[in-house]
Amino acid sequence: QVLNQTHDHRQRVLKNVAKEVHPWMVMVRKMKAIYHTLNMFNMDVTKKCLIAECWVPVSDLPGVQKALADGGRASGSSIPSFLNVIETAEPPPTFNRTNKFTRGFQNLIDSYGVATYREINPALYTTISFPFLFAIMFGDAGHGLIMLAFGAYMVLGEKKLSKKKSGSEVASNKIIFLNSYKMKLSIIFGVVHMVFGVSLSVLNHLHFKQPVRIFLEFIPQVVFLVLLFAYMVAMMFTKWVLYAPTNPIKYSPACAPSVLIMFINMMLFKSTAPPEGCDEFMFEGQSSLQMGFVLIALLCIPVMLLGMPIYHIVSSKKKAVHPASSAAEDSEHGEELSEVFIHQAIHTIEYVLSTISHTASYLRLWALSLAHAQLSEVLWNMVLKQGLGSSNYVGGVILYFMFGAWAMFTLAILVMMEGLSAFLHTLRLHWVEFMSKFYIGLGYPFQPFSFKSILETDEAVIED
């Protein structure tokens, strides 16, 4: 009896608390945001008021002044709040005012990169070009009418649909986390895959008795790849280890630098001002280390470009030259030497440029993985989960048909279409990004004598 009464009392308490959890969470979040903002204010010399500098859109200045006045009256403060416009040499942030129609296109542009202040905003032209190019690729009037009807339904029922609980606050965080996490993992796997591919070229050089290519091609190639892109991977792991919510402000997640921005600044020898209280670099001496890596990587390029041609010239001079060599032989030697220079130049340019493009190409791992995960979640929520909502006999019948639809869509979309897409993209990664580092593929297949193949070939010719 005591246990039952305790259980009932606990249930009543939890039910009462459950009603207040959401308002409590809202209040706590608001209070944390207010105190976090107030911590960035400075104390006045009289220590009776707080002073802060911030960016405000010019058209919103009257609204801010009214909000300050209303806040002062509501709090009963004897000191009025005031706002002064000051001049500064700092570059302002970019603010693009959007409406319900243009907001989607602006989000597409901002996902790539936010424009510099006063820079031309591509979203203006994207509102025209994006639907046009999409229509060209979609290329089906009937399916286009279906999409038009669905879009009209969403627009006409906007107010009704917006009132429904979408659960996007869990979903958005998950997508943002998976986006960043899978993107970084794709780059890590790509760099490891490419370094392994370059390393396999050593076996070719040793087998074909060309050890000089190890020093003049493999070593500069792998040094170039490791000092730039493997270093970027190392910075990803360093960021995961150093910056945690429990760490001090200097190493808190809010101060974690962007690895991509750090890599771009490293290549361009630039610097980006960090947020207040944060450091631009992850550890001391990182700037000098990065500069040294870039310089060494740049020195590898002339080695890759001129190493083999110079070796070819030196080795040809060491060979005994016959005194009665003809002009034709000298001309042939000159053409061979020019071919070596041209081939090496093309090979070097292709390798240097491909290290960037191939690394970015591995992002298809992230893109296809994210698409497959979202399609799986859509099929679960929109199909199978609908059949699990009822516990009576009718629900069992509905679940039977829902399971059939879910299985059919899963096999058709996730298994067949997504499987074929993933296969083709994986094939491309191996052919282009991986095998190009060591594989030449100029041979021809062995074709043994076979009566069966001869007869099959003859029958095919006769049928044609």
C-alpha positions in Angstrom: 0.0 0.0 0.0 2.8 2.4 0.8 4.5 1.6 -2.5 1.3 2.2 -4.4 0.6 5.5 -2.6 4.2 6.6 -3.2 3.8 5.7 -6.9 0.5 7.6 -7.2 1.9 10.7 -5.4 4.9 10.6 -7.7 2.7 10.4 -10.7 0.6 13.5 -9.5 3.8 15.5 -8.9 5.3 14.6 -12.3 2.0 15.5 -14.1 1.9 18.9 -12.4 5.6 19.5 -13.1 5.1 18.4 -16.8 2.7 21.3 -17.3 5.3 23.8 -16.2 8.4 22.3 -17.9 8.0 24.2 -21.2 7.4 27.6 -19.6 10.3 27.0 -17.2 12.6 26.1 -20.2 11.5 29.3 -22.0 12.2 31.4 -18.9 15.6 29.8 -18.3 16.7 30.3 -21.9 15.6 33.9 -21.9 17.4 34.6 -18.6 20.6 32.9 -19.9 20.5 35.0 -23.1 19.9 38.2 -21.2 22.7 37.6 -18.7 25.1 36.5 -21.5 24.4 39.7 -23.3 24.8 41.8 -20.2 28.2 40.2 -19.5 29.4 41.8 -22.7 28.6 45.3 -21.4 31.1 47.7 -19.9 30.5 49.5 -16.5 30.4 53.3 -16.6 32.9 55.3 -14.6 30.1 56.2 -12.2 29.2 52.5 -11.9 25.5 53.4 -12.2 24.9 52.3 -15.7 26.1 49.9 -18.4 27.5 50.9 -21.8 27.6 48.7 -24.9 28.4 49.0 -28.6 26.4 47.0 -31.2 25.4 47.0 -34.8 21.8 48.1 -35.7 20.2 48.5 -39.1 19.7 52.2 -39.8 16.0 51.7 -40.5 15.5 50.0 -37.1 17.0 52.8 -35.0 13.6 54.3 -34.1 12.4 50.9 -33.0 15.4 50.4 -30.8 15.1 53.8 -29.2 11.4 53.1 -28.4 12.3 49.7 -26.9 14.9 51.4 -24.6 12.4 54.0 -23.5 9.7 51.4 -22.9 12.1 49.2 -21.0 13.2 52.0 -18.8 9.6 52.9 -17.9 8.6 49.3 -17.2 11.6 48.7 -14.9 11.0 52.0 -13.0 14.6 53.2 -13.6 15.5 56.7 -12.6 18.2 56.9 -15.2 16.9 57.0 -18.8 18.4 54.8 -21.5 19.9 56.6 -24.5 21.4 55.6 -27.9 24.2 57.4 -29.8 25.3 56.6 -33.3 29.1 56.4 -33.5 31.6 56.1 -36.4 33.9 53.1 -36.6 36.4 51.7 -39.1 35.4 48.1 -38.4 33.7 46.3 -41.3 30.0 46.1 -40.6 28.1 42.8 -40.7 25.9 41.9 -43.7 22.1 42.1 -43.3 19.8 41.2 -46.1 16.2 42.0 -45.4 14.0 39.3 -46.8 10.3 38.3 -47.0 8.6 34.9 -47.1 9.3 34.5 -50.8 13.0 35.6 -50.9 14.0 34.0 -47.6 14.4 30.6 -49.1 16.7 31.8 -51.9 18.7 33.9 -49.4 19.3 30.8 -47.2 20.7 28.9 -50.3 23.2 31.7 -50.8 24.1 32.0 -47.1 24.7 28.3 -47.0 27.6 28.8 -49.4 28.9 31.9 -47.7 27.6 35.2 -46.4 28.3 38.2 -48.7 30.7 40.9 -47.6 29.2 44.2 -46.5 27.8 46.1 -49.6 28.8 43.2 -51.9 26.3 42.2 -54.6 23.7 39.8 -53.2 23.3 36.8 -55.6 20.0 35.9 -54.0 18.3 38.6 -56.1 19.2 36.8 -59.3 18.8 33.4 -57.8 15.1 34.0 -57.4 14.9 33.9 -61.2 17.7 31.6 -62.2 17.2 28.9 -59.6 13.6 28.0 -60.6 14.5 28.3 -64.3 17.5 25.9 -64.1 15.6 23.6 -61.9 12.7 23.5 -64.4 15.3 22.6 -67.2 16.7 19.7 -65.2 13.3 18.5 -63.9 11.9 18.7 -67.5 8.4 17.2 -67.0 5.2 19.2 -67.3 3.0 16.7 -65.6 5.3 16.3 -62.6 5.6 20.1 -62.6 1.9 20.5 -62.3 1.9 18.2 -59.3 4.6 20.3 -57.6 2.7 23.5 -58.5 -0.5 22.1 -56.9 1.4 21.1 -53.8 3.1 24.5 -53.6 -0.3 26.3 -54.0 -1.7 24.1 -51.2 1.2 25.1 -48.9 0.8 28.8 -49.7 -3.0 28.9 -49.4 -2.9 26.9 -46.1 0.1 28.7 -44.7 -1.6 29.9 -41.5 -3.2 26.6 -40.8 -0.1 24.6 -41.4 2.2 26.9 -39.5 0.2 26.4 -36.3 0.9 22.6 -36.4 3.8 21.4 -34.2 6.5 20.5 -36.7 9.1 19.3 -34.2 11.8 21.2 -36.2 13.6 22.3 -32.9 15.0 18.6 -32.4 15.4 18.0 -36.1 17.3 21.3 -36.9 19.9 20.6 -34.2 20.3 17.0 -35.4 20.7 18.0 -39.0 23.1 20.8 -38.2 25.2 18.3 -36.0 25.1 15.6 -38.6 25.9 18.1 -41.4 29.1 19.3 -39.6 30.1 15.8 -38.3 29.6 13.9 -41.6 31.2 16.6 -43.6 34.4 16.5 -41.5 34.4 12.7 -41.6 34.1 12.8 -45.4 37.2 15.0 -45.6 39.1 12.7 -43.2 38.3 9.6 -45.1 39.1 11.3 -48.4 42.5 12.5 -47.3 43.4 9.0 -45.8 42.2 7.4 -49.1 44.3 9.7 -51.2 47.4 9.3 -49.1 47.0 5.6 -49.4 46.7 5.8 -53.1 49.8 8.0 -53.5 51.7 5.5 -51.2 50.8 2.6 -53.5 52.8 4.3 -56.3 56.0 3.3 -54.4 55.3 -0.4 -55.2 55.1 0.5 -58.9 58.4 2.4 -58.8 60.2 -0.4 -57.1 58.7 -3.1 -59.3 59.7 -1.3 -62.5 63.1 -0.5 -61.1 62.6 3.3 -61.0 63.7 4.2 -57.5 64.6 7.7 -58.6 60.8 8.4 -59.0 60.4 7.7 -55.3 62.6 10.7 -54.5 61.5 13.0 -57.3 57.8 12.2 -57.5 56.5 10.2 -54.5 58.2 12.1 -51.7 57.2 15.6 -52.9 53.7 14.4 -53.7 53.1 12.9 -50.3 54.8 15.8 -48.5 52.5 18.3 -50.4 49.4 16.3 -49.6 50.3 15.7 -45.9 51.5 19.2 -45.0 48.4 20.8 -46.4 45.4 18.4 -46.2 46.5 15.9 -43.6 47.3 19.0 -41.5 43.7 20.1 -42.0 42.5 16.7 -40.8 44.8 17.0 -37.7 43.2 20.4 -36.9 39.8 18.8 -37.0 40.8 16.2 -34.4 42.5 19.0 -32.4 39.3 21.0 -32.4 37.3 18.1 -31.2 39.7 17.4 -28.3 40.4 21.0 -27.1 37.1 22.7 -27.3 34.5 21.3 -25.0 31.6 23.0 -23.0 33.3 22.3 -19.7 36.5 24.1 -20.7 37.3 27.7 -19.9 36.1 30.6 -22.1 39.3 30.4 -24.2 38.6 26.8 -25.2 34.8 26.9 -25.1 32.8 25.8 -28.2 32.0 29.5 -28.8 35.7 30.2 -29.3 36.4 27.2 -31.5 37.8 28.5 -34.8 36.5 27.4 -38.2 38.9 24.8 -39.7 38.0 25.9 -43.2 38.6 29.6 -42.5 41.9 28.6 -40.8 43.0 26.6 -43.9 42.1 29.4 -46.3 44.0 32.0 -44.2 46.9 29.5 -44.0 47.1 29.3 -47.8 46.6 33.0 -48.4 48.9 34.1 -45.5 45.9 36.1 -44.0 44.5 36.5 -40.5 41.0 36.8 -39.2 40.2 38.6 -36.0 38.7 36.2 -33.4 35.7 37.0 -31.1 36.4 38.9 -27.9 38.1 36.8 -25.3 39.1 34.1 -27.8 42.3 33.2 -29.7 42.7 33.0 -33.4 44.8 29.9 -33.2 44.3 26.6 -31.3 47.8 26.5 -29.8 50.9 28.7 -29.5 53.2 28.7 -32.5 50.5 27.5 -34.9 50.9 30.5 -37.2 54.7 29.9 -37.7 54.0 26.2 -38.1 51.4 26.8 -40.8 53.7 29.2 -42.6 56.5 26.7 -42.6 54.2 23.9 -43.9 53.0 26.1 -46.8 56.5 27.1 -47.8 57.7 23.5 -47.8 54.6 22.4 -49.8 55.3 25.2 -52.4 59.0 24.0 -52.6 57.7 20.6 -53.5 56.1 21.9 -56.7 59.4 22.7 -58.6 60.8 19.3 -57.5 57.8 17.6 -59.0 57.9 19.8 -62.1 61.7 19.7 -62.9 63.0 16.7 -61.0 62.5 14.0 -63.7 63.4 16.2 -66.7 66.7 17.3 -65.1 67.4 13.6 -64.2 66.7 12.7 -67.8 69.1 15.3 -69.1 71.9 14.3 -66.6 71.5 10.6 -67.3 71.5 11.1 -71.1 74.8 13.1 -70.9 76.4 10.3 -69.0 75.8 7.9 -71.8 78.5 7.5 -74.3 77.7 9.5 -77.5 78.6 7.8 -80.7 80.8 10.1 -82.8 79.0 9.2 -86.0 75.4 9.9 -84.7 73.1 11.1 -87.4 71.1 14.3 -87.4 67.9 12.2 -87.3 69.0 10.6 -84.0 69.8 14.0 -82.5 66.4 15.3 -83.6 64.7 12.2 -82.1 66.5 12.7 -78.8 65.4 16.4 -78.7 61.8 15.4 -79.3 61.9 12.8 -76.5 63.3 15.4 -74.1 60.6 17.9 -75.0 58.0 15.2 -74.4 59.4 14.5 -71.0 59.1 18.2 -70.0 55.5 18.5 -71.4 54.4 15.3 -69.7 55.9 16.2 -66.4 54.4 19.7 -66.5 50.9 18.3 -67.2 51.3 15.7 -64.5 52.5 18.2 -61.9 49.7 20.7 -62.7 47.1 18.0 -62.6 48.3 16.6 -59.3 48.5 20.0 -57.5 45.1 21.1 -58.7 43.5 17.7 -58.2 44.5 17.6 -54.5 42.0 20.4 -53.9 39.2 19.2 -56.2 39.6 15.6 -55.2 39.4 16.5 -51.5 36.2 18.4 -52.1 34.9 15.6 -54.2 34.8 13.3 -51.2 32.0 15.5 -49.8 29.7 13.4 -51.9 30.1 10.9 -49.0 28.5 13.4 -46.7 25.8 14.5 -49.3 24.6 11.0 -50.1 24.7 9.8 -46.5 22.6 12.8 -45.4 20.1 12.3 -48.2 19.8 8.6 -47.4 19.3 9.3 -43.7 16.6 11.9 -44.4 14.8 9.7 -46.9 14.8 6.9 -44.3 13.3 9.2 -41.7 10.7 10.5 -44.0 9.5 7.0 -44.9 9.4 6.1 -41.3 7.5 9.2 -40.1 5.2 9.5 -43.1 4.4 5.8 -43.7 5.2 3.2 -41.1 4.8 5.3 -38.0 1.3 6.3 -39.1 0.3 2.6 -38.8 1.7 2.3 -35.3 -0.6 5.0 -33.9 -3.5 2.8 -33.1 -3.8 -0.2 -30.7 -7.1 -1.7 -31.7 -7.9 -4.3 -34.4 -8.5 -1.6 -37.1 -5.0 -0.3 -36.4 -3.6 -3.8 -37.0 -5.2 -3.9 -40.5 -4.0 -0.4 -41.2 -0.5 -1.4 -40.1 -0.5 -4.4 -42.4 -1.1 -2.2 -45.5 1.2 0.6 -44.2 4.0 -2.0 -43.7 3.5 -3.1 -47.3 3.8 0.4 -48.6 6.8 1.2 -46.4 8.5 -2.0 -47.6 7.8 -1.2 -51.2 9.1 2.3 -51.0 12.1 1.2 -49.0 13.1 -1.3 -51.6 12.4 0.9 -54.6 13.9 4.2 -53.3 16.4 3.4 -50.5 17.7 0.0 -51.7 17.6 0.2 -55.5 17.8 3.9 -56.4 20.0 5.0 -53.5 22.1 1.8 -53.9 22.7 2.5 -57.6 23.5 6.1 -56.9 25.9 5.2 -54.1 27.5 2.6 -56.3 28.2 5.0 -59.1 29.6 7.7 -56.8 31.8 5.1 -55.1 33.0 3.9 -58.5 33.9 7.5 -59.4 35.8 8.1 -56.2 37.9 5.0 -56.9 38.5 5.7 -60.6 39.3 9.4 -60.4 40.3 10.4 -56.8 42.0 7.1 -55.8 43.4 5.3 -58.8 44.7 8.4 -60.6 47.4 8.7 -57.9 49.1 5.5 -59.0 47.4 3.6 -61.8 48.2 4.1 -65.5 46.1 1.4 -67.1 47.7 1.4 -70.6 47.8 -2.4 -71.0 45.5 -4.7 -73.0 43.7 -7.9 -71.8 44.9 -11.5 -72.3 42.7 -13.3 -74.8 43.4 -17.0 -74.8 42.4 -19.3 -77.7 38.9 -20.7 -76.9 36.5 -22.6 -79.2 33.6 -21.4 -77.1 34.4 -17.7 -77.5 35.1 -18.2 -81.3 31.7 -20.0 -81.8 29.9 -17.3 -79.7 31.5 -14.6 -81.7 30.6 -16.2 -85.0 26.9 -16.8 -83.9 26.7 -13.1 -82.9 28.0 -12.0 -86.3 25.5 -14.2 -88.1 22.6 -12.9 -86.1 23.6 -9.3 -86.8 
